[in-house]
Amino acid sequence: METRWVGPDGYEITAATRGGHQVLRLRRHGEYVTDCSTVDELRRYLDLADLCEVITLPFGAASARTRTEALR
């Protein structure tokens, strides 16, 4: 599962690999902006306090079955 953070003005941050090293990939409105090696580099572009982590919930056939069985 991919960890993702979003912020104001269409910013989105995901983990990526570049040259064998993990980086924080910054996009704005879906367009690549830059890869940052450190959180300090990322701070140059946006206020980190404004970021929210996006959590993917496990929806699907298996979880629907579990919910249905729990209601019985």
ROLUM-579181 format. One line per 8 residues: number of its first residue (from 1); their letters; for each residue x, y, z of N, C-alpha, C. Coordinates in nm, 2 decimals. Example, Ala and Ser with C-alpha at 12.3 -4.5 7.8 and 13.67 -1.06 7.14 Angstrom:
! residues 2
1	AS	1.32 -0.57 0.78 1.23 -0.45 0.78 1.32 -0.33 0.78 | 1.28 -0.22 0.71 1.37 -0.11 0.71 1.29 0.00 0.79
//
This chain:
! residues 72
1	METRWVGP	0.08 -0.12 0.00 0.00 0.00 0.00 0.09 0.12 0.00 | 0.06 0.22 -0.09 0.14 0.34 -0.10 0.10 0.44 0.00 | 0.19 0.50 0.07 0.17 0.61 0.16 0.17 0.74 0.08 | 0.07 0.82 0.11 0.06 0.95 0.04 0.01 1.06 0.13 | 0.06 1.18 0.11 0.02 1.30 0.18 -0.03 1.40 0.08 | -0.13 1.47 0.12 -0.18 1.58 0.03 -0.18 1.71 0.11 | -0.17 1.82 0.04 -0.17 1.95 0.10 -0.25 2.05 0.02 | -0.25 2.17 0.06 -0.33 2.28 -0.01 -0.26 2.30 -0.14
9	DGYEITAA	-0.34 2.37 -0.23 -0.29 2.41 -0.36 -0.25 2.29 -0.45 | -0.31 2.17 -0.43 -0.29 2.06 -0.52 -0.16 1.98 -0.50 | -0.09 2.01 -0.38 0.04 1.93 -0.36 0.01 1.79 -0.31 | 0.10 1.70 -0.36 0.09 1.56 -0.32 0.23 1.51 -0.30 | 0.25 1.43 -0.20 0.39 1.37 -0.17 0.37 1.22 -0.16 | 0.46 1.15 -0.23 0.47 1.00 -0.22 0.61 0.96 -0.21 | 0.63 0.84 -0.16 0.77 0.79 -0.15 0.80 0.73 -0.29 | 0.93 0.75 -0.33 0.97 0.69 -0.46 1.12 0.65 -0.44
17	TRGGHQVL	1.17 0.59 -0.54 1.31 0.55 -0.54 1.38 0.61 -0.67 | 1.49 0.68 -0.64 1.57 0.74 -0.75 1.72 0.71 -0.73 | 1.78 0.64 -0.83 1.92 0.61 -0.82 1.95 0.52 -0.70 | 1.85 0.43 -0.66 1.87 0.34 -0.55 1.85 0.39 -0.42 | 1.81 0.52 -0.41 1.78 0.59 -0.28 1.63 0.63 -0.27 | 1.58 0.62 -0.15 1.44 0.66 -0.13 1.43 0.81 -0.13 | 1.33 0.87 -0.20 1.31 1.01 -0.20 1.16 1.04 -0.18 | 1.14 1.17 -0.15 1.00 1.21 -0.14 0.96 1.28 -0.26
25	RLRRHGEY	0.87 1.23 -0.34 0.83 1.28 -0.47 0.72 1.38 -0.45 | 0.74 1.51 -0.50 0.65 1.61 -0.49 0.58 1.64 -0.62 | 0.45 1.64 -0.62 0.37 1.67 -0.74 0.27 1.78 -0.71 | 0.24 1.86 -0.80 0.13 1.96 -0.79 0.04 1.95 -0.90 | -0.09 1.93 -0.86 -0.20 1.90 -0.96 -0.16 1.79 -1.06 | -0.09 1.69 -1.00 -0.06 1.57 -1.08 0.07 1.58 -1.16 | 0.13 1.70 -1.17 0.25 1.72 -1.24 0.37 1.71 -1.15 | 0.48 1.64 -1.20 0.60 1.63 -1.12 0.66 1.77 -1.10
33	VTDCSTVD	0.70 1.79 -0.97 0.77 1.91 -0.93 0.92 1.88 -0.91 | 0.95 1.79 -0.81 1.08 1.75 -0.78 1.09 1.63 -0.69 | 1.21 1.57 -0.67 1.23 1.47 -0.57 1.32 1.53 -0.46 | 1.28 1.51 -0.34 1.35 1.57 -0.22 1.42 1.45 -0.15 | 1.54 1.47 -0.11 1.61 1.37 -0.04 1.59 1.38 0.11 | 1.55 1.49 0.16 1.52 1.51 0.30 1.39 1.59 0.32 | 1.34 1.59 0.44 1.23 1.66 0.48 1.26 1.81 0.47 | 1.38 1.85 0.51 1.42 1.99 0.50 1.40 2.05 0.36
41	ELRRYLDL	1.44 1.97 0.26 1.43 2.01 0.12 1.28 2.03 0.09 | 1.20 1.94 0.14 1.05 1.95 0.11 0.99 2.07 0.17 | 1.04 2.12 0.28 0.99 2.24 0.35 1.01 2.36 0.26 | 1.10 2.36 0.17 1.12 2.48 0.08 1.00 2.50 -0.01 | 0.92 2.40 -0.03 0.80 2.41 -0.12 0.67 2.43 -0.05 | 0.65 2.38 0.07 0.53 2.39 0.14 0.54 2.37 0.29 | 0.44 2.42 0.36 0.44 2.40 0.51 0.39 2.26 0.54 | 0.48 2.19 0.60 0.45 2.04 0.63 0.33 2.03 0.73
49	ADLCEVIT	0.31 2.13 0.81 0.19 2.12 0.90 0.06 2.12 0.83 | 0.06 2.16 0.70 -0.07 2.16 0.63 -0.10 2.02 0.56 | -0.01 1.93 0.57 -0.02 1.80 0.50 -0.12 1.71 0.58 | -0.19 1.63 0.51 -0.28 1.52 0.56 -0.24 1.39 0.49 | -0.23 1.29 0.57 -0.20 1.15 0.52 -0.33 1.10 0.46 | -0.32 1.04 0.34 -0.43 0.97 0.28 -0.42 0.82 0.32 | -0.53 0.77 0.38 -0.53 0.63 0.42 -0.63 0.56 0.33 | -0.58 0.45 0.27 -0.67 0.37 0.18 -0.73 0.26 0.27
57	LPFGAASA	-0.87 0.26 0.27 -0.94 0.16 0.34 -0.96 0.04 0.26 | -0.95 -0.08 0.33 -0.96 -0.21 0.25 -1.10 -0.25 0.21 | -1.15 -0.18 0.11 -1.29 -0.21 0.06 -1.27 -0.32 -0.04 | -1.37 -0.41 -0.06 -1.37 -0.51 -0.16 -1.46 -0.62 -0.11 | -1.45 -0.73 -0.19 -1.54 -0.85 -0.17 -1.52 -0.91 -0.03 | -1.39 -0.93 0.01 -1.36 -0.99 0.14 -1.41 -0.91 0.25 | -1.39 -0.78 0.25 -1.43 -0.69 0.36 -1.58 -0.68 0.37 | -1.65 -0.68 0.25 -1.79 -0.67 0.24 -1.85 -0.80 0.30
65	RTRTEALR	-1.79 -0.92 0.28 -1.84 -1.04 0.33 -1.83 -1.04 0.48 | -1.72 -0.99 0.53 -1.69 -0.98 0.68 -1.80 -0.90 0.74 | -1.83 -0.78 0.68 -1.93 -0.69 0.74 -2.07 -0.76 0.74 | -2.10 -0.83 0.63 -2.23 -0.90 0.62 -2.24 -1.00 0.73 | -2.14 -1.08 0.75 -2.14 -1.19 0.85 -2.15 -1.13 0.99 | -2.09 -1.02 1.01 -2.09 -0.95 1.14 -2.23 -0.91 1.18 | -2.31 -0.88 1.08 -2.45 -0.83 1.10 -2.55 -0.94 1.13 | -2.51 -1.06 1.11 -2.60 -1.18 1.13 -2.61 -1.21 1.27
//
